[in-house]
């Protein structure tokens, strides 16, 4: 099992230092989230909100640095860590912008980029970027193979209902395939991951029993897609205290990658960088080394 540090909501100025400090601790990588902006007039409901009004759990002032700028900066000060978007709201962008940003970050990081994609929930972001919110799932189904074409190098083309382009070249291109993982736990999201992607990313932190339920669904959808035996990564976040035995249990159930947040045990996102690094080191010694 691989462990990735979730760094959403942390101070932007600490992120590169945290990656540098954790490069030799045994972590597989950093897990980064995505939003473009916070609208003053927000009518969309955050699907994982604990609030009755469906409001997000973060404030309008919360930093959301661009994923691929951040990945490139982290990659320049590390050698081992990989960088996973969990998730990148790809259909809120046009396919060429997404391909260019992700492909360049993969090239600069020596193929240490993993792309987790999802349909998003904030209609205001789609309206502002000129992308259709209501067909975002169908567009993502086409965007996944279209991105793979754009990253092949040389003259490429793609002809579908929502994306139709080429022949064209987009350089630089990654020197190895970028893994694409489908995020979310709705029925369409689970089917998309099982059918089109190299893995699945759970949505939010699950209680262990809920996690097992979604793992069973994913197993069924992979079987239906004829991909039960294909290589497939599963990213999971558990709403439980970290324990080696618990992680081993989920490893046996097919979870390949665990998302964790050791900095929460250091006093939360407001703690100083040295405290976050110390907490990461403690987690690595008490959990990762024993796994």
Secondary structure as UniProt FT lines:
FT   STRAND          2..6
FT   TURN            8..9
FT   HELIX           12..22
FT   TURN            23..26
FT   STRAND          29..32
FT   TURN            47..48
FT   TURN            52..53
FT   TURN            60..61
FT   HELIX           67..76
FT   STRAND          82..88
FT   HELIX           90..92
FT   HELIX           95..108
FT   TURN            109..110
FT   STRAND          113..117
FT   HELIX           123..129
FT   TURN            134..135
FT   HELIX           136..150
FT   STRAND          156..159
FT   STRAND          164..168
FT   STRAND          179..183
FT   HELIX           187..196
FT   STRAND          199..201
FT   HELIX           208..224
FT   TURN            225..226
FT   TURN            228..229
FT   STRAND          233..236
FT   HELIX           244..252
FT   TURN            253..254
FT   STRAND          257..260
FT   HELIX           262..266
FT   TURN            269..270
FT   HELIX           273..283
FT   HELIX           284..288
FT   TURN            289..290
//
